[in-house]
Amino acid sequence: MTEIHFIVEEAPEGGYTARAVGEDIFTEADGLPSLHAQARDAVRCHFDEDKEATLIRRC
């Protein structure tokens, strides 16, 4: 896999959530810069190194 898309939404309790489209990946953070870092970390944890997404997009 070379590309993965995330749906980013504001959380009702504050901060943001990111849910991957077509994969079981979910993360949350207080701000968008930290959400980006959390999403990258979640992708690294979810996939083997040889199948890791090289492009992560926010929807």
Buried (B, 14 or more C-beta within 10 A) or exposed (E): EEEBBBEBEEEEEEBBBBBBEEBEBBBBBEEEEBBBEBBBEBBEEBBEEEEBBEEBEEE
